[in-house]
Amino acid sequence: MIIAVDGMGGDLAPSAVVEGTVEAVREKAVNVIITGREGQIKEELSKYDYPKDRISILDAPEIITTEESPVMAVRKKKNSSLVKALTLVRENKADAVVSAGSTGAFMAGATLIVGRIKGVDRVALAPVIPGKNGNFMIIDAGANVDCKPQYLLQFSLMGKIYLENVLKKKNPSIGLVNIGVEEEKGNELTKSAYKLLKNVDFNFVGNVEPRDIPAGDVDILVCDGMIGNTVLKMYEGVALNLFEMLKEEIMKSFRTKLGGIILKSAFREIKNKMDYSEYGGSAFLGARGICVKAHGSSNGKAFKNAVKRAVDCYDNKIIDKIRSEIEKIPQMESDSIKK
């Protein structure tokens, strides 16, 4: 397997990218092409002992930043590290691409350069995040602000295939993010999507209210990108602030400090469960090639796990399975409408 790695994407690039790539190559039988500024990447690679024949560099002097218009940047910066990595996948010179760079640009490139699987209307971002009772997926988490019911049906199917094959979750439950659990609640999108989802062969559990999301009792949460991205960022913000609040309260007095020492192992365990670096990257599902988005602030460990997630997708033939199953969607939709 060959993975194209965007060497200049992310807050800590290229140091964290190179560190994570080297660690991944040590653990997995993969070859990697790192795209980016050759001099900088060579300098970072010189710090490590690694199989020299398994990591190569493709010079790409331009960088796409998070401040740029995603579509315009992808179209204009042909020599950027992200575009060159995506192009390697399009030209079948790599089997997957991993980047911690601009989510918008990566999504645009996955659609415009790599392309969509035939029958897929929209590529969707599908992060897996920790919950109280287990990990769960949000799809879409920001790639598609405006959606149609058919998109949400496709998102559900792609998420189901991913969880069953990559995370080995048997018959994952699927819920529709909504303002109430009743079928008639929500806007036209959610009400129409509900009718589609309840009449297909999914483990559909109905609407899920936002307050119930953190429990992790539902495996796949389906929504449009506006809702998904809001849920994701709110979730991250609450977790970060909660830890800060606990730290401040613990440091207020000798008594609370003593309690903090007693509970230190419990706090550490919770923090580890919430650590994004443990979960690797988020897949863009629906693209013709494997596209894995690492967190923008990924350290070496997080990037290593993102690369390993791309390997998992490849080993489990995710693209082929989505391509095969997505062909059944039109018939599924027409059947549900008749009912």
Contacts in CASP RR format, 6 or more apart in sequence:
PFRMAT RR
TARGET T0000
AUTHOR 0000-0000-0000
METHOD contacts of the structure
MODEL  1
MIIAVDGMGGDLAPSAVVEGTVEAVREKAVNVIITGREGQIKEELSKYDY
PKDRISILDAPEIITTEESPVMAVRKKKNSSLVKALTLVRENKADAVVSA
GSTGAFMAGATLIVGRIKGVDRVALAPVIPGKNGNFMIIDAGANVDCKPQ
YLLQFSLMGKIYLENVLKKKNPSIGLVNIGVEEEKGNELTKSAYKLLKNV
DFNFVGNVEPRDIPAGDVDILVCDGMIGNTVLKMYEGVALNLFEMLKEEI
MKSFRTKLGGIILKSAFREIKNKMDYSEYGGSAFLGARGICVKAHGSSNG
KAFKNAVKRAVDCYDNKIIDKIRSEIEKIPQMESDSIKK
1 29 0 8 1.000
1 30 0 8 1.000
1 31 0 8 1.000
1 95 0 8 1.000
1 96 0 8 1.000
1 311 0 8 1.000
1 314 0 8 1.000
2 30 0 8 1.000
2 31 0 8 1.000
2 32 0 8 1.000
2 33 0 8 1.000
2 88 0 8 1.000
2 93 0 8 1.000
2 94 0 8 1.000
2 95 0 8 1.000
2 96 0 8 1.000
3 30 0 8 1.000
3 31 0 8 1.000
3 32 0 8 1.000
3 33 0 8 1.000
3 94 0 8 1.000
3 95 0 8 1.000
3 96 0 8 1.000
3 97 0 8 1.000
3 98 0 8 1.000
3 307 0 8 1.000
3 310 0 8 1.000
3 311 0 8 1.000
4 32 0 8 1.000
4 33 0 8 1.000
4 35 0 8 1.000
4 84 0 8 1.000
4 85 0 8 1.000
4 86 0 8 1.000
4 88 0 8 1.000
4 89 0 8 1.000
4 93 0 8 1.000
4 94 0 8 1.000
4 96 0 8 1.000
4 97 0 8 1.000
4 98 0 8 1.000
5 17 0 8 1.000
5 21 0 8 1.000
5 32 0 8 1.000
5 33 0 8 1.000
5 34 0 8 1.000
5 35 0 8 1.000
5 85 0 8 1.000
5 97 0 8 1.000
5 98 0 8 1.000
5 99 0 8 1.000
5 307 0 8 1.000
6 13 0 8 1.000
6 17 0 8 1.000
6 35 0 8 1.000
6 36 0 8 1.000
6 81 0 8 1.000
6 82 0 8 1.000
6 85 0 8 1.000
6 97 0 8 1.000
6 98 0 8 1.000
6 99 0 8 1.000
6 100 0 8 1.000
6 101 0 8 1.000
7 13 0 8 1.000
7 14 0 8 1.000
7 17 0 8 1.000
7 18 0 8 1.000
7 34 0 8 1.000
7 35 0 8 1.000
7 36 0 8 1.000
7 41 0 8 1.000
7 81 0 8 1.000
7 85 0 8 1.000
7 99 0 8 1.000
8 14 0 8 1.000
8 17 0 8 1.000
8 35 0 8 1.000
8 36 0 8 1.000
8 37 0 8 1.000
8 40 0 8 1.000
8 60 0 8 1.000
8 63 0 8 1.000
8 80 0 8 1.000
8 81 0 8 1.000
8 82 0 8 1.000
9 17 0 8 1.000
9 63 0 8 1.000
9 64 0 8 1.000
9 81 0 8 1.000
9 82 0 8 1.000
9 99 0 8 1.000
9 100 0 8 1.000
9 101 0 8 1.000
9 102 0 8 1.000
9 296 0 8 1.000
10 16 0 8 1.000
10 17 0 8 1.000
10 99 0 8 1.000
10 100 0 8 1.000
10 101 0 8 1.000
10 294 0 8 1.000
10 296 0 8 1.000
10 297 0 8 1.000
10 298 0 8 1.000
11 100 0 8 1.000
11 296 0 8 1.000
11 297 0 8 1.000
11 298 0 8 1.000
12 100 0 8 1.000
12 297 0 8 1.000
12 298 0 8 1.000
12 299 0 8 1.000
12 300 0 8 1.000
13 100 0 8 1.000
13 101 0 8 1.000
14 34 0 8 1.000
14 36 0 8 1.000
14 37 0 8 1.000
14 40 0 8 1.000
14 41 0 8 1.000
14 44 0 8 1.000
15 44 0 8 1.000
16 100 0 8 1.000
16 298 0 8 1.000
16 299 0 8 1.000
16 300 0 8 1.000
16 302 0 8 1.000
16 303 0 8 1.000
17 34 0 8 1.000
17 100 0 8 1.000
17 298 0 8 1.000
17 300 0 8 1.000
17 303 0 8 1.000
18 34 0 8 1.000
18 41 0 8 1.000
18 44 0 8 1.000
18 45 0 8 1.000
18 47 0 8 1.000
18 48 0 8 1.000
19 44 0 8 1.000
19 48 0 8 1.000
19 299 0 8 1.000
19 300 0 8 1.000
19 303 0 8 1.000
19 304 0 8 1.000
20 300 0 8 1.000
20 301 0 8 1.000
20 303 0 8 1.000
20 304 0 8 1.000
20 307 0 8 1.000
21 32 0 8 1.000
21 34 0 8 1.000
21 55 0 8 1.000
21 303 0 8 1.000
21 304 0 8 1.000
21 307 0 8 1.000
22 45 0 8 1.000
22 48 0 8 1.000
22 50 0 8 1.000
22 55 0 8 1.000
23 300 0 8 1.000
23 301 0 8 1.000
23 304 0 8 1.000
24 30 0 8 1.000
24 32 0 8 1.000
24 303 0 8 1.000
24 304 0 8 1.000
24 307 0 8 1.000
24 308 0 8 1.000
24 311 0 8 1.000
25 31 0 8 1.000
25 32 0 8 1.000
25 50 0 8 1.000
25 51 0 8 1.000
25 54 0 8 1.000
25 55 0 8 1.000
26 50 0 8 1.000
26 51 0 8 1.000
27 304 0 8 1.000
27 308 0 8 1.000
28 307 0 8 1.000
28 308 0 8 1.000
28 311 0 8 1.000
30 54 0 8 1.000
30 307 0 8 1.000
30 311 0 8 1.000
31 54 0 8 1.000
31 55 0 8 1.000
31 56 0 8 1.000
32 54 0 8 1.000
32 55 0 8 1.000
32 56 0 8 1.000
32 307 0 8 1.000
33 55 0 8 1.000
33 56 0 8 1.000
33 57 0 8 1.000
33 58 0 8 1.000
33 85 0 8 1.000
33 88 0 8 1.000
33 93 0 8 1.000
33 94 0 8 1.000
34 41 0 8 1.000
34 55 0 8 1.000
34 56 0 8 1.000
34 57 0 8 1.000
34 58 0 8 1.000
35 57 0 8 1.000
35 58 0 8 1.000
35 59 0 8 1.000
35 60 0 8 1.000
35 81 0 8 1.000
35 82 0 8 1.000
35 84 0 8 1.000
35 85 0 8 1.000
35 88 0 8 1.000
36 57 0 8 1.000
36 58 0 8 1.000
36 59 0 8 1.000
36 60 0 8 1.000
36 61 0 8 1.000
36 63 0 8 1.000
36 81 0 8 1.000
36 84 0 8 1.000
37 59 0 8 1.000
37 60 0 8 1.000
37 61 0 8 1.000
37 63 0 8 1.000
37 81 0 8 1.000
38 57 0 8 1.000
38 59 0 8 1.000
41 57 0 8 1.000
42 57 0 8 1.000
45 55 0 8 1.000
45 57 0 8 1.000
58 84 0 8 1.000
58 88 0 8 1.000
60 79 0 8 1.000
60 80 0 8 1.000
60 81 0 8 1.000
60 83 0 8 1.000
60 84 0 8 1.000
60 85 0 8 1.000
61 79 0 8 1.000
62 77 0 8 1.000
62 78 0 8 1.000
62 79 0 8 1.000
62 80 0 8 1.000
62 81 0 8 1.000
62 83 0 8 1.000
63 77 0 8 1.000
63 80 0 8 1.000
63 81 0 8 1.000
64 73 0 8 1.000
64 74 0 8 1.000
64 77 0 8 1.000
64 80 0 8 1.000
64 81 0 8 1.000
64 82 0 8 1.000
64 83 0 8 1.000
64 101 0 8 1.000
64 102 0 8 1.000
64 105 0 8 1.000
65 73 0 8 1.000
65 102 0 8 1.000
66 101 0 8 1.000
66 102 0 8 1.000
68 102 0 8 1.000
68 105 0 8 1.000
70 102 0 8 1.000
70 104 0 8 1.000
70 105 0 8 1.000
70 107 0 8 1.000
70 108 0 8 1.000
71 108 0 8 1.000
71 112 0 8 1.000
73 80 0 8 1.000
73 102 0 8 1.000
73 105 0 8 1.000
73 108 0 8 1.000
74 82 0 8 1.000
74 83 0 8 1.000
74 105 0 8 1.000
74 108 0 8 1.000
74 109 0 8 1.000
74 112 0 8 1.000
74 113 0 8 1.000
75 112 0 8 1.000
77 83 0 8 1.000
82 99 0 8 1.000
82 101 0 8 1.000
82 102 0 8 1.000
82 105 0 8 1.000
82 106 0 8 1.000
82 109 0 8 1.000
83 109 0 8 1.000
83 113 0 8 1.000
85 94 0 8 1.000
85 97 0 8 1.000
85 98 0 8 1.000
85 99 0 8 1.000
86 97 0 8 1.000
86 109 0 8 1.000
86 110 0 8 1.000
86 113 0 8 1.000
86 114 0 8 1.000
86 291 0 8 1.000
87 113 0 8 1.000
88 94 0 8 1.000
88 97 0 8 1.000
89 95 0 8 1.000
89 96 0 8 1.000
89 97 0 8 1.000
89 113 0 8 1.000
89 114 0 8 1.000
89 289 0 8 1.000
89 290 0 8 1.000
89 291 0 8 1.000
90 113 0 8 1.000
90 114 0 8 1.000
90 115 0 8 1.000
95 289 0 8 1.000
95 290 0 8 1.000
95 314 0 8 1.000
96 289 0 8 1.000
96 290 0 8 1.000
96 291 0 8 1.000
96 292 0 8 1.000
96 310 0 8 1.000
96 311 0 8 1.000
96 313 0 8 1.000
96 314 0 8 1.000
97 114 0 8 1.000
97 289 0 8 1.000
97 290 0 8 1.000
97 291 0 8 1.000
97 292 0 8 1.000
97 310 0 8 1.000
98 281 0 8 1.000
98 292 0 8 1.000
98 294 0 8 1.000
98 303 0 8 1.000
98 306 0 8 1.000
98 307 0 8 1.000
98 310 0 8 1.000
99 106 0 8 1.000
99 292 0 8 1.000
99 293 0 8 1.000
99 294 0 8 1.000
100 293 0 8 1.000
100 294 0 8 1.000
100 295 0 8 1.000
100 296 0 8 1.000
100 297 0 8 1.000
100 298 0 8 1.000
100 303 0 8 1.000
100 306 0 8 1.000
101 293 0 8 1.000
101 294 0 8 1.000
101 296 0 8 1.000
103 125 0 8 1.000
103 142 0 8 1.000
103 293 0 8 1.000
104 143 0 8 1.000
106 284 0 8 1.000
106 291 0 8 1.000
106 293 0 8 1.000
107 123 0 8 1.000
107 125 0 8 1.000
107 143 0 8 1.000
107 284 0 8 1.000
110 123 0 8 1.000
110 284 0 8 1.000
110 287 0 8 1.000
110 289 0 8 1.000
110 291 0 8 1.000
111 123 0 8 1.000
111 287 0 8 1.000
114 287 0 8 1.000
114 288 0 8 1.000
114 289 0 8 1.000
114 291 0 8 1.000
115 123 0 8 1.000
115 287 0 8 1.000
115 288 0 8 1.000
115 289 0 8 1.000
116 122 0 8 1.000
116 123 0 8 1.000
116 286 0 8 1.000
116 287 0 8 1.000
116 288 0 8 1.000
117 286 0 8 1.000
117 287 0 8 1.000
117 288 0 8 1.000
117 319 0 8 1.000
117 322 0 8 1.000
117 323 0 8 1.000
117 326 0 8 1.000
118 323 0 8 1.000
118 326 0 8 1.000
119 326 0 8 1.000
119 327 0 8 1.000
119 329 0 8 1.000
120 154 0 8 1.000
120 158 0 8 1.000
120 286 0 8 1.000
120 322 0 8 1.000
120 326 0 8 1.000
121 148 0 8 1.000
121 150 0 8 1.000
121 151 0 8 1.000
121 154 0 8 1.000
122 140 0 8 1.000
122 143 0 8 1.000
122 144 0 8 1.000
122 147 0 8 1.000
122 151 0 8 1.000
122 154 0 8 1.000
123 143 0 8 1.000
123 284 0 8 1.000
123 285 0 8 1.000
123 286 0 8 1.000
123 287 0 8 1.000
123 291 0 8 1.000
124 139 0 8 1.000
124 140 0 8 1.000
124 141 0 8 1.000
124 143 0 8 1.000
124 144 0 8 1.000
124 151 0 8 1.000
124 154 0 8 1.000
124 155 0 8 1.000
124 158 0 8 1.000
124 284 0 8 1.000
124 285 0 8 1.000
124 286 0 8 1.000
125 139 0 8 1.000
125 140 0 8 1.000
125 141 0 8 1.000
125 142 0 8 1.000
125 143 0 8 1.000
125 225 0 8 1.000
125 282 0 8 1.000
125 283 0 8 1.000
125 284 0 8 1.000
125 285 0 8 1.000
125 293 0 8 1.000
126 137 0 8 1.000
126 138 0 8 1.000
126 139 0 8 1.000
126 140 0 8 1.000
126 141 0 8 1.000
126 155 0 8 1.000
126 158 0 8 1.000
126 159 0 8 1.000
126 162 0 8 1.000
126 282 0 8 1.000
126 283 0 8 1.000
126 284 0 8 1.000
126 285 0 8 1.000
127 137 0 8 1.000
127 138 0 8 1.000
127 141 0 8 1.000
127 232 0 8 1.000
127 279 0 8 1.000
127 281 0 8 1.000
127 282 0 8 1.000
128 135 0 8 1.000
128 136 0 8 1.000
128 137 0 8 1.000
128 167 0 8 1.000
128 279 0 8 1.000
128 282 0 8 1.000
129 135 0 8 1.000
129 136 0 8 1.000
129 137 0 8 1.000
129 138 0 8 1.000
129 232 0 8 1.000
129 235 0 8 1.000
129 279 0 8 1.000
130 273 0 8 1.000
130 274 0 8 1.000
130 279 0 8 1.000
131 214 0 8 1.000
131 215 0 8 1.000
131 216 0 8 1.000
131 273 0 8 1.000
132 214 0 8 1.000
132 215 0 8 1.000
132 216 0 8 1.000
133 215 0 8 1.000
133 216 0 8 1.000
133 217 0 8 1.000
134 216 0 8 1.000
135 167 0 8 1.000
135 216 0 8 1.000
135 279 0 8 1.000
136 213 0 8 1.000
136 216 0 8 1.000
136 218 0 8 1.000
136 219 0 8 1.000
136 220 0 8 1.000
136 221 0 8 1.000
137 159 0 8 1.000
137 162 0 8 1.000
137 163 0 8 1.000
137 219 0 8 1.000
137 220 0 8 1.000
137 221 0 8 1.000
138 221 0 8 1.000
138 223 0 8 1.000
138 228 0 8 1.000
138 231 0 8 1.000
138 232 0 8 1.000
139 155 0 8 1.000
139 156 0 8 1.000
139 158 0 8 1.000
139 159 0 8 1.000
139 220 0 8 1.000
139 221 0 8 1.000
139 222 0 8 1.000
139 223 0 8 1.000
139 285 0 8 1.000
140 147 0 8 1.000
140 151 0 8 1.000
140 155 0 8 1.000
140 223 0 8 1.000
140 224 0 8 1.000
140 225 0 8 1.000
140 228 0 8 1.000
141 225 0 8 1.000
141 228 0 8 1.000
141 229 0 8 1.000
141 231 0 8 1.000
141 232 0 8 1.000
141 282 0 8 1.000
142 225 0 8 1.000
142 226 0 8 1.000
142 228 0 8 1.000
142 229 0 8 1.000
142 232 0 8 1.000
143 225 0 8 1.000
143 284 0 8 1.000
144 151 0 8 1.000
144 224 0 8 1.000
144 225 0 8 1.000
145 224 0 8 1.000
145 225 0 8 1.000
145 226 0 8 1.000
146 224 0 8 1.000
146 226 0 8 1.000
147 189 0 8 1.000
147 224 0 8 1.000
147 225 0 8 1.000
148 189 0 8 1.000
149 189 0 8 1.000
149 192 0 8 1.000
149 193 0 8 1.000
149 195 0 8 1.000
149 196 0 8 1.000
150 196 0 8 1.000
150 329 0 8 1.000
150 333 0 8 1.000
151 224 0 8 1.000
152 176 0 8 1.000
152 189 0 8 1.000
152 193 0 8 1.000
152 196 0 8 1.000
152 197 0 8 1.000
152 222 0 8 1.000
152 223 0 8 1.000
152 224 0 8 1.000
153 193 0 8 1.000
153 196 0 8 1.000
153 197 0 8 1.000
153 200 0 8 1.000
153 329 0 8 1.000
153 332 0 8 1.000
153 333 0 8 1.000
154 326 0 8 1.000
154 329 0 8 1.000
155 222 0 8 1.000
155 285 0 8 1.000
156 174 0 8 1.000
156 197 0 8 1.000
156 202 0 8 1.000
156 204 0 8 1.000
156 220 0 8 1.000
156 222 0 8 1.000
157 202 0 8 1.000
157 322 0 8 1.000
157 325 0 8 1.000
157 326 0 8 1.000
157 329 0 8 1.000
158 285 0 8 1.000
158 286 0 8 1.000
158 322 0 8 1.000
158 326 0 8 1.000
159 172 0 8 1.000
159 220 0 8 1.000
159 285 0 8 1.000
160 172 0 8 1.000
160 174 0 8 1.000
160 202 0 8 1.000
160 220 0 8 1.000
161 318 0 8 1.000
161 321 0 8 1.000
161 322 0 8 1.000
161 325 0 8 1.000
162 283 0 8 1.000
162 285 0 8 1.000
162 313 0 8 1.000
162 318 0 8 1.000
163 169 0 8 1.000
163 172 0 8 1.000
163 219 0 8 1.000
163 220 0 8 1.000
164 170 0 8 1.000
164 171 0 8 1.000
164 172 0 8 1.000
165 316 0 8 1.000
165 317 0 8 1.000
165 318 0 8 1.000
165 321 0 8 1.000
166 309 0 8 1.000
166 312 0 8 1.000
166 313 0 8 1.000
166 316 0 8 1.000
166 318 0 8 1.000
169 219 0 8 1.000
171 203 0 8 1.000
172 203 0 8 1.000
172 219 0 8 1.000
172 220 0 8 1.000
173 203 0 8 1.000
173 204 0 8 1.000
173 205 0 8 1.000
173 217 0 8 1.000
173 218 0 8 1.000
173 219 0 8 1.000
173 220 0 8 1.000
174 197 0 8 1.000
174 202 0 8 1.000
174 203 0 8 1.000
174 204 0 8 1.000
174 205 0 8 1.000
174 218 0 8 1.000
174 219 0 8 1.000
174 220 0 8 1.000
174 222 0 8 1.000
175 197 0 8 1.000
175 204 0 8 1.000
175 205 0 8 1.000
175 206 0 8 1.000
175 207 0 8 1.000
175 208 0 8 1.000
175 218 0 8 1.000
175 220 0 8 1.000
175 221 0 8 1.000
175 222 0 8 1.000
176 190 0 8 1.000
176 193 0 8 1.000
176 194 0 8 1.000
176 197 0 8 1.000
176 204 0 8 1.000
176 206 0 8 1.000
176 207 0 8 1.000
176 208 0 8 1.000
176 221 0 8 1.000
176 222 0 8 1.000
176 223 0 8 1.000
177 207 0 8 1.000
177 208 0 8 1.000
177 210 0 8 1.000
177 213 0 8 1.000
177 221 0 8 1.000
177 222 0 8 1.000
177 223 0 8 1.000
177 227 0 8 1.000
177 228 0 8 1.000
177 231 0 8 1.000
178 185 0 8 1.000
178 186 0 8 1.000
178 190 0 8 1.000
178 194 0 8 1.000
178 207 0 8 1.000
178 208 0 8 1.000
178 209 0 8 1.000
179 185 0 8 1.000
179 186 0 8 1.000
179 209 0 8 1.000
180 186 0 8 1.000
180 207 0 8 1.000
180 209 0 8 1.000
181 206 0 8 1.000
181 207 0 8 1.000
181 208 0 8 1.000
181 209 0 8 1.000
182 207 0 8 1.000
183 191 0 8 1.000
183 194 0 8 1.000
183 198 0 8 1.000
183 206 0 8 1.000
183 207 0 8 1.000
184 191 0 8 1.000
185 191 0 8 1.000
185 207 0 8 1.000
189 224 0 8 1.000
190 207 0 8 1.000
193 222 0 8 1.000
194 206 0 8 1.000
194 207 0 8 1.000
195 336 0 8 1.000
196 332 0 8 1.000
196 333 0 8 1.000
196 336 0 8 1.000
197 204 0 8 1.000
197 206 0 8 1.000
197 222 0 8 1.000
198 204 0 8 1.000
198 206 0 8 1.000
198 336 0 8 1.000
199 335 0 8 1.000
199 336 0 8 1.000
199 339 0 8 1.000
200 332 0 8 1.000
200 336 0 8 1.000
201 332 0 8 1.000
205 218 0 8 1.000
208 218 0 8 1.000
208 221 0 8 1.000
210 231 0 8 1.000
212 218 0 8 1.000
213 221 0 8 1.000
213 231 0 8 1.000
213 235 0 8 1.000
214 235 0 8 1.000
221 228 0 8 1.000
221 231 0 8 1.000
223 231 0 8 1.000
239 274 0 8 1.000
243 271 0 8 1.000
246 267 0 8 1.000
249 256 0 8 1.000
250 256 0 8 1.000
250 257 0 8 1.000
250 259 0 8 1.000
250 260 0 8 1.000
251 257 0 8 1.000
260 267 0 8 1.000
272 278 0 8 1.000
276 295 0 8 1.000
276 302 0 8 1.000
277 295 0 8 1.000
277 298 0 8 1.000
277 299 0 8 1.000
277 300 0 8 1.000
277 301 0 8 1.000
277 302 0 8 1.000
277 305 0 8 1.000
278 305 0 8 1.000
279 305 0 8 1.000
280 292 0 8 1.000
280 294 0 8 1.000
280 295 0 8 1.000
280 302 0 8 1.000
280 305 0 8 1.000
280 306 0 8 1.000
280 308 0 8 1.000
280 309 0 8 1.000
281 292 0 8 1.000
281 293 0 8 1.000
281 294 0 8 1.000
281 295 0 8 1.000
281 302 0 8 1.000
281 305 0 8 1.000
281 306 0 8 1.000
281 309 0 8 1.000
282 292 0 8 1.000
282 293 0 8 1.000
283 290 0 8 1.000
283 291 0 8 1.000
283 292 0 8 1.000
283 293 0 8 1.000
283 309 0 8 1.000
283 313 0 8 1.000
283 318 0 8 1.000
284 291 0 8 1.000
284 292 0 8 1.000
284 293 0 8 1.000
285 318 0 8 1.000
285 322 0 8 1.000
286 322 0 8 1.000
288 319 0 8 1.000
289 319 0 8 1.000
290 310 0 8 1.000
290 313 0 8 1.000
290 314 0 8 1.000
290 318 0 8 1.000
290 319 0 8 1.000
292 306 0 8 1.000
292 307 0 8 1.000
292 309 0 8 1.000
292 310 0 8 1.000
292 313 0 8 1.000
293 306 0 8 1.000
294 302 0 8 1.000
294 303 0 8 1.000
294 306 0 8 1.000
295 302 0 8 1.000
295 306 0 8 1.000
298 306 0 8 1.000
313 319 0 8 1.000
END
